[in-house]
């Protein structure tokens, strides 16, 4: 059997993430394999980046891949933020008006999105890379309270 071309694989990826709650690249590789499309995790990683697929926290606190611009995501609750932090955050530290959060590789956007949408008092916004998030707080008076709240939600001290 000839493996599907890139366009066919991209359509398969969109179909899969729409139908099933895919949380990891490995799950996506396995789902593609079950559909007769054998690819490596590296190929899936490039596809995800090229297609603009992102991880989002759903209203029930679960994480899954979705198309960016995929309707309006459900509101993020503190419960969902707690889930994202406890599952993916590995370290939280502080500077003057920036907090730094380390996550598992590839999970920073999920946690940053949860922080942004949770609208924590004193948080101006976030910037996320692959495994690091910078959280900007309004001023130094908010720094300690925001850090304590994030650590509490993450289950760390």
C-alpha positions in Angstrom: 0.0 0.0 0.0 1.4 3.4 -1.0 1.5 5.9 1.9 -0.8 8.9 1.5 0.8 12.2 0.3 1.2 15.2 2.5 -2.2 16.7 1.6 -4.0 13.5 2.4 -2.1 13.1 5.6 -3.0 16.7 6.6 -6.7 16.0 6.0 -6.4 12.8 8.1 -4.8 14.7 10.9 -7.6 17.3 10.9 -10.2 14.5 10.9 -8.5 12.7 13.8 -8.2 15.7 16.1 -11.8 16.7 15.4 -13.1 13.2 16.2 -10.9 12.1 19.1 -9.3 13.9 22.0 -5.7 13.5 20.9 -3.3 14.7 23.7 0.1 13.8 22.4 2.1 13.4 19.2 2.5 9.7 20.0 -1.3 9.3 20.1 -1.6 11.1 16.8 1.1 8.9 15.2 -0.7 5.8 16.4 -4.1 7.1 15.1 -2.5 7.8 11.7 -1.0 4.3 11.7 -4.4 2.7 12.4 -5.7 4.6 9.3 -2.9 3.2 7.1 -0.6 6.2 7.3 2.8 5.2 8.8 4.8 8.3 9.9 7.4 9.2 12.4 6.8 11.5 15.4 9.2 14.0 13.8 7.0 14.1 10.7 3.9 14.6 12.9 5.7 17.4 14.8 6.4 19.2 11.5 2.9 18.7 10.4 1.5 20.1 13.6 3.7 23.2 13.4 2.9 23.8 9.7 -0.8 23.3 10.1 -1.0 25.6 13.1 -2.5 22.9 15.3 -2.3 23.8 19.0 -3.0 22.2 22.4 -5.9 23.7 24.2 -7.5 23.0 27.6 -11.2 22.3 27.2 -13.8 23.4 29.7 -13.6 20.1 31.6 -9.9 20.6 32.2 -8.7 18.1 29.6 -5.9 18.9 27.1 -6.2 18.1 23.4 -5.0 19.1 20.0 -7.2 21.5 18.0 -7.0 23.6 14.8 -6.0 27.1 15.7 -9.1 29.2 15.1 -11.2 26.2 15.9 -14.3 28.0 17.0 -14.2 29.7 20.4 -12.6 27.5 23.0 -14.7 26.9 26.1 -13.9 29.2 29.0 -10.9 28.2 31.1 -11.8 27.7 34.8 -9.4 27.7 37.7 -10.0 23.9 37.7 -8.7 23.7 34.1 -5.7 25.9 35.0 -5.0 23.7 38.0 -5.1 20.6 35.6 -2.8 22.2 33.1 -0.3 23.3 35.8 -0.3 20.1 37.8 0.1 18.0 34.6 2.7 20.0 32.8 4.5 22.6 35.0 7.8 21.4 36.5 9.2 24.6 38.1 7.9 28.1 38.9 10.2 31.0 39.8 10.1 34.8 39.9 11.9 37.9 38.9 10.8 41.5 39.4 7.6 41.6 37.3 8.1 38.3 35.4 7.4 34.8 36.6 9.1 31.9 34.9 7.3 28.6 34.5 9.0 25.5 33.1 6.9 22.8 31.6 7.3 19.5 30.0 8.6 19.8 26.4 5.9 21.1 24.0 3.4 22.0 26.8 4.1 25.6 27.5 1.4 26.9 25.1 -1.2 24.8 26.9 -0.3 26.3 30.3 0.1 29.8 29.0 -3.3 29.7 27.3 -4.9 28.5 30.5 -3.2 31.3 32.5 -4.3 34.0 29.9 -7.9 32.9 29.8 -8.2 32.3 33.6 -7.8 36.1 34.0 -5.9 35.9 37.3 -5.7 39.3 39.1 -2.5 41.1 38.4 -1.5 39.0 35.4 -1.0 41.2 32.3 -0.2 38.3 29.9 2.1 35.4 29.0 4.8 34.6 26.4 5.4 30.9 25.8 8.1 28.9 24.0 8.4 25.1 23.8 8.9 24.5 27.5 9.1 27.9 29.2 6.5 30.6 29.9 7.1 34.2 31.1 4.2 35.6 33.0 4.1 39.4 33.2 2.5 40.8 36.3 1.3 44.4 36.5 3.8 45.4 39.2 5.9 43.9 42.0 3.0 44.0 44.5 1.3 41.3 42.5 4.3 39.1 42.0 4.2 37.1 45.2 0.4 36.6 45.2 0.4 35.4 41.6 3.4 33.1 42.2 1.8 31.6 45.3 -1.5 31.0 43.4 0.2 29.3 40.5 2.3 27.2 42.8 -0.8 26.2 44.8 -2.7 25.3 41.6 0.3 23.3 40.4 0.6 21.5 43.7 4.1 22.7 44.4 5.6 25.0 47.0 
